[in-house]
Amino acid sequence: SITVCPATLPVATTASKLRKLCGARGGMTGMMPGMMSPSLNPSRVPQPEKYVERIGAFCLDGADFQAVRPLEAAPDKVKNFSDVSRPEMIRSLCHSHVPGWKAFPEEELAIDQICEGLSNQLFKVHLDKESTGLIPCVLFRVYGKDVATLYDGEQELNIFKTLSKYQIAPKMYANGDGWRIEEWHFAVPLKTKYMRNPSILTQVASQLARLHKLSSRSDFPREILEMVPASTDRLQRWVDGCETAAAKLHQSNTCPETARRLATMNFEDIVAERDWLRKFVLEDDQKIRGSGLDVVFSHNDAQENNILQTHYGLRFIDFEYSSMDYQAYDIANYFCECTIDYTADKYPFYSQSLSDFPSEWEQRLFCAIYLSEYLESKVTLEDSSVTLLLQRVNRFTLMSHYLWTVWSVIRAPQACTFNEFDFLNYAQARWDTYMRTKRTLLEAQEKAKKTRPRGWSDASFSSDRRAPAFSSSSRQKKGPYVLGGALTAGGVLLGAAAVVVVTRLLRR
C-alpha cells in the first residue's frame, strides 16, 4: 500500500519548462545507450555539504558533516537489508512520489546512504543538477527489521503525522510498507562534543519543555494522550524481547566470543532488576507539577543524531520511540547521551566517556531553563524546584541505561543498518554504567538519611533541601547585610552614650 501526501508545483512550472530544466544531457528521453549516469557510478564522490545550511550551527569544517557514501558503493548486506533498500527501488519510489521529479529521468537521482541511525536505514536522495522551483532533496527512510518488538509501527506513523501537522516533524511526501519519504532538513546534526555547551543545553531544555507541553493542547489526539508511560511499559515488553533475542543468539550463533559475552551479561540479573527499577523511579512522588513524574508527550531518544542545528534553532527529528512518558526520562536520557558518541568510524563504532556527564551546575542550568519554559514562570538555578526535579532525573538515568541495555540485546541478532555496530558490546557498556550509577545513587541516599533531621521522611527532606554548591554562596550574599546592620546598631548605641555624657556635663 502506498500513501502520497498532497503537494503541488508552482503554477509557473509548466511541462515545457520542466523539460528545459532537464538540460541537454539525456533530457526527457534518458541517457544515450552504453552511457552511465554519474549518479549511478559507485565511485562517485559524495558531497556531504550539499543541501546543508551551516549558518548559526556549531560546524566549522567538513569533519562535522554527516558521513555519507553512494548507495551503489555500499556492501550487499546493506542493499539487501530490506525489499526497498536496493538503489533501483529507492529511485523508482522517489521518482514516482516526490512532486516534480517525474519530469527527470530516474538515473539523474543520486542516492547517498547516511551512515547514522541504528534502528532504520537513512538515504539522502537528490537531483543530480540544480533546479529552481523544485524539491531538490528528500530523506528516504527504511524501517528496521523486527521493529514490532521495539515500537508499534502504526502508532509511530500516527504520531509522525500528528507532529508533522504541528510543524514539529518533517513533512511526509509518501509512505508504504517499510518505507517513508520525508522532507529534507538543510541542517547539521548536533555532535556529542557540543551537547554540554551552555548555548546548546539551554536550547535543548527549552525545546524539550515545549515538546512536553504539546500534550496539553486541546486538539492533541486522545489516542496518544491515553497511552501508558512508555518507559515503564517498555520495562515489560523490551525485557521479554531481550530474553527472546538472547535465546535466538544462543541457538543461531556458534561464535565462542558471542557465547562468552552472553554469559558475562548474566540475563537473570538483568531481568530480576526490572521490578526494583520500576518501584525505585516512581516512589516518593511529591505530587507537584514539574517534579519529574508528570506524564507528558516525550521524544524518548534525544541524542546527537536526532537533534538538528538549523538557522532558526535546534530541531528534533526521528520520533519512532516517542510516546507519553514521565518528563524526567527525556532529561535523564539527554544527560546520559552526552557521554556517548555514535559517529566513531572504528570498532565498536561508538565511544563512551563517562567524565562527559553534565556537571551539577550544567544539570541545574538545564533544569532551571526547562522549568522556566514548562511552568511558564521564572525559575533560577538555586530554586528548590530545580533540586526536586533533579532528584527524579537522577533516578531516571538508571531507566535510560537499563532500557538501552535490553534494546541493544534485541537489536543484536537483527540486520545491521550501515556498519558492524557491536550491539552486545554496547549493551554491556550501558549495563556496567547502570550498575555504577545505581551504587552511587544508593550510597548518596544512605548518606542523606544519616544527616537528615529526626522524624523527616525521605521525600520531605529531599524536597526541602538545596544543593550544597549554592547554599554557601547564598550565605555569602547575606554577609554584607548582616555587617551593615551590626554597624548601624553600634552607631546608635554610641550616639546614645554620647548624649548621656554631654547631658551630665551640662548639669554640672
N, C-alpha and C positions, 0 to 999 in steps of 0.2 A: 504494500500500500504506500502511496506517495501523497504528501500534502504539500501544495505550493502556496506560499503566502502571497497575497496580492501586492504588487508593486508595479509602477508604471514608469516608462521612459519620458524624458522631457518631450513636449509636443513637437518642438522643432527638430527632434532627431528622427528624420524620415528614413525610409528604407534606402533611398539613394545616397543619403549622407552616410549611413552606416556602411554602405559598400565602399565609399571613398575612404572611410576610416580604416578599412582593412588593408589599404595600401596595395602596391603593385605586386608584392611577393605573394603569389598564390591567390590573392583576392578572395572571392566567394567560392572559387572552384577548388581550393586546396593547393597542395604542393605539386610541383612537376614530378612525374614518375621517376623513381630512383633517388629522389632527394629526401633528406631527413630534416624535419623542422628542428631548429636549435632547442626548442622546448622539450623535445623527446630525447635529446642527447644525454646519455648517462654521465658523460664527462663535463657537462655544463657546469660552470662555476656559479653557484647560487649567490644572490645578493641579499644578505640578511638585513641590510639597512634600507632596502626598498620598501616603500609603504610604511615607514616608521617615522613618527613625529617625535623629535627629541627636545623640543622647546620645553623648558621647565622641568626636565627629568634629570635624575641622577645618572647620566650616561655621558661620559666624556670621551670615550674611544670605542673602537669596534669590538673590544673584548667584552663589552656589556650587551651586545646584541644576542638575540636568540640563536642557538646553534641550529642550523638547517642543512639539509642535503637534498639533492634531486631524488625524487622517489625512485626514478629509474636506477639510481646507483645504490639503493638500499638492498640489503640481503633478502633472499627469497622468503625467509621466515617472517619478515616484516610485511612483504606484499601478500603473503598467504595468511595473514593474521585473521582476516575475515573475508566474506564473499564480496565485500565492497572495498577492499584495500588495494586492489590492482589499479595501476595507473589508468588503464583504458576505461575502467568502470567509473572512477572518480571524474575523469574528463567528461564522460558521457552524461553523468548526472548533473554536473555543474553547467555544462553546455546547454542542457535542456531547461534548467530551472533558475539560473541566475538571469534576471532581467537584462536583455540586450545582448547576451553572449551568443545567441543563436546566429547572429549576423557574422560571426567569425568562424573560421574552420576550427575544429576541435584541437588539431595539432598545434594551434597557437596558444593553447592554455598551458602554462608552466605549473608544475606541481613540486613543491618543496615540502619534505617532511620536517616538522618542528620536533626536534629531539628533546622533548619535555613531555610530562604527563605520564603518570604511572597507571591510571585507570583506563584512559582512552587513547586512541591514536589521533594525532592532530596534523592537518595538512594545510599549508598555505597555497591556495590556488589563485593564480593571477594571469592577466593578459600579458602576452609577450611584448606588447608595444603599448605606448602611452595613447590613451583615447579619451578625449574630452567629453564629459557628459555621461559617461558610463561608469558602472561599478567596476573599479579596477582590480579589486582583490576580495576574496572571501576566505572564511575558515571552514574547512570540511572536517567534520568530527566523525570518527568511527567509534562506536561504543565498545567497551571492553567485553571480552567473553565472560560468561558466567557471572554477570554483574547482579543477577537477581538475588544472590546471597548477600550482597552489599547494600543495594538500594532497589527500590521499585521503579522500573523504567517508565511506566505510565505516569506515576506520581511525579517523577523528575521532570518529564515533559510538561506536565500541567504547571508545575512551579516555574519552569523556564518561561512558558508563555505568559504567566502572570507577571513575572519580573520584567519581561520584555515590554509588556503593556505599560508598566510603570516607568519604562526607560531606564531600568537598572541593569537588566541583562541585555546582551546584543540582540539585534533584530534577527529573525529567522526567515530565510528565504524559502526553504523547503525541508522536509524530513521524510524518512521512510524507515523501513525495518533495519535497524542497526546503524543508521547514519543521520546526519543533520548538516545543513548548510547554514552558516551564521555570518552575520556582519563581521567584517574585519576591523579591528581597532588599530588606528595608526598610533601605536604607543609602544613603550618599552616596559617589559616585565620588571617588577621590583626584584632587586638582588638581596640575598640574605645579609650581605655586609652593610646594607643601608637600613635595615629594619629597626635598628635601635637609634638611628639619628632622630633627634627631637622633632625635626620637621616632619619626618615620616610617622613617628609614633603618634603625634598629635592628630595627623590626618586620618590614620587608621582608626584611632579611638573615636573620632567624630563620625567617620563613615560607618563604623560598626554600630554606634548608638543610633544613627539614623535608620540603618537596616533593622535594628531591633525594634524600633518604633513602628515599623511598617505594619505589623500585625494589629496595631491599634486603629488602623484606618477603618472607616465604616464600610468601605467596599472591599475589604480584604476577604478572599474566598473562605467561606465557612468550612469547607472540606480540608483546607490546610490548617486553619485555626484550631480545628478539633483533633489534630494529630497529637499523639502522645510524645513526650520529650524524647528526642532521638537518642541521646547518649545512654540513658538508662534502658531504652528499648533495644539498642544495639548490644548492650551487655548480654542480653539473652540470645539474640539472633546471630551475632557475629561469633560469639564463643561456640555456639553449636556448629556454625560453619567452619570454625577453626579446627574443631575436633574431626570433622569430616575431611577437611583438606589434609590434615596430618596423617590420617589413615590412608588417604589416597597416595600421599608421598611415600609412605612405608611400603605400600603394595607395588607401586609402579617404578620406583627408583632403586636401582641396585648399587648406586654410588655409596661407598663406605663413609665418605665425608658427610653426605646428606644424612645418613642414618645416625652418625655420631652427633651432628648438630641438633637433630630432632630429639635425641635422648638428653642432650645437655639442657635443652629448654625446659624439660620436665613439665609437660602439659597438665599433669594432675594439679600441680601448684597453681598454674595459671587459671585453670577452671575453678579451683577452690577459692581463688581470690575474688571472684565475681560478687558473691553475696556480701562480703565485708565491704567492698568498694562502694556498692550501691548504698549501703547504710551510711558509710562514712561521709560521702559527698552531700548527703541530704540532712544529716542530723544537726541539731542546734539551730533550726531555722528561726530567724528573728521576726519573720512575717513583716519585713519592712521593704517597701518598694526600693529597688535599686541595690539590694544587698546581695545579689548574685543568683537567687533562685526564682526570679521572675521567668516565666515561660514565654519566650519571645521567638519571632522568626529569626533563625540563625543561619549563618553561612556554613559553619562546621568544618571548613577546610581552608582557613585564612593563612596561606603560606606564600612564599615568594612568587611562585609561578602563577598564582591565582589573583595577584594584585598588579594592576597595570598603572604605569605612570603616564598620564595624558597631559595635554597642555591645559586642561581645565581641572586638574587634580587627580587623585587616585580613584581607581575604579575596580570593583571586584568582578571576577569572572568565574566560570566553572562552578555551577551551583548543583552538581549532581548529588552532593551529600547534604544539601540544605533542607531544613525542616524546622519545626518548632523544637525548641530546646531551652535549657537553662542558660541565662545570659552569661554566667561565669565561664561556661565551657569555651565560647568563642575567644574570650580574653585569654584564658589559660592556654588554649591551643596556639594562639599567636605568640605568646611568650616562649612556649616550647619550640616553635618553629624558628625562632631567632637563632637557635643553636645548630640548625641543620641546613646544609647546602645541597640541593639536588642537581646542581649543574656540573658536578665533577665528571671529567671525561675518562677517568680510570677506575678500575675495580676498587670498591664495590659500587661505584657510580653514585656515591653520596659521601658527604663528610660531616662529622659532628664535632662541635666544640662547646662543651658544657659551660665553659667560662663566659660564653657569649649570652647566657641567660640574662635578661634585663636586671639591672641593679635595683635596689629598693627605691631609690629616687626616681628611676625611669618607670618603675611599676606604678608609683604613686602619681607621677605626672600623667601617665596613660589613664589611670582610673579617675583622676580629677577631671580631665578633659571629657572622658566618656560620660561621667555622671552629670557634668555641666550641660552636655547635649541631651542626654537621656531624660534627665529630670527638668530640663529647661530652666535651670537655676544655677547661679554661680556656686561652684564647689572648689575650694582650694586644696592644695596638697596636704595641709595639716588637718583637714576636716575628719571627724570620726567616721563619717560615712565612707570615706576612702579606705580607712582601716578595715571597716566591716566588709566591704566588697572584696578587698584583697585577701582577707582570710578565707573567703569562699573560693576565690580564684585559685589560691594555693592548693586547696583540696582538689579542684578540678584539673590541676596539672597531672594528677595521678590518672584521672579519667582519660585525658589525652594520650598519655603514654600507653595506657592499657589497651585502648581501642585500636590504636595504630599498630600495636603488637599483634593482636589477633587478626587485624586486617591484612597484615603482611603475610601471615601464615596462609590465609585464604588465597591470596594472590600468588603464592609460591608455585603451585602446580599449573597455573594458567599461563597462557601465551604471553610473551614479552611484547611491549608496545613499541620500543625503539632500540633498546640495548639490553645487555645482560645484567640488569639491576638485580642485586642479590637480596631477595626479599627475606630469606631466612637470616642473613647477616643483619639486616635492618631490624627484623623482629627481635633478635637477641639484644641489639643495642637499645631499643626502646624498653624492653623488659628490664634490662640492667638499670636503666635510668629510672624506671618506675620504682624498683626496689630501693635504690639510693634515696630517691625523693621521699618515699614513704617513711623510711627510717628517720630522715631529717625532720619531717613534719611531726611525727610522733614524739621524737625527743624534745622538740620545741613545745609541744602541748604539755608534756610532762613537766617541763621546767616552769611553764606558766602556771600550772596547778600548784606548784610548791610556793610560788611567790604571790599568789592572789590573796586577798583578804578572806578571812574565815567566813563561811556561810554564803559566799558568792558562787553562783553556778558558772560553768564554763562559758556559757553564752553571754551572761550578763557582764562577766569580767572582760571577755574578749571584745564585746561591742563598745565598752566604755573607754577602754584604754587607748592611748595614741602611740604612734610609732616613736621609739626612743630617739631616732635620728632627728625628730622635730621637736621633742619635748624640751631638750636642753636649750635649743635656740629660742624657744618661747620664753623660758625663764630669763635668758639673757636680755630679751627685749624689754622685760619688766624692770630690769635693773635701774635704768636712768630715772624712771618714775618713782621708785622707792627711795633713791638717793635724794631726789628733789624734794620729796615730801619730808624726809628727815631734816634737811637743811632749813626748810620753811618753818617746821616746828621749833627747831633750835633757835631760829631768829626771833620768833615770837616770844619764847621764854627769856631770851637775853634782853629783849626790849622791855619786857615787863619788869625784870630785875632792875634795869637802869632807871625806870620811872620811880620805883620804890625808893631807891638810894637817893635820887635827886629830891624827892618829897621830904625825906627825913632831914636832909641837909638844910632845906629851906626853913623847916620848923625850928631848927637850932638857931 
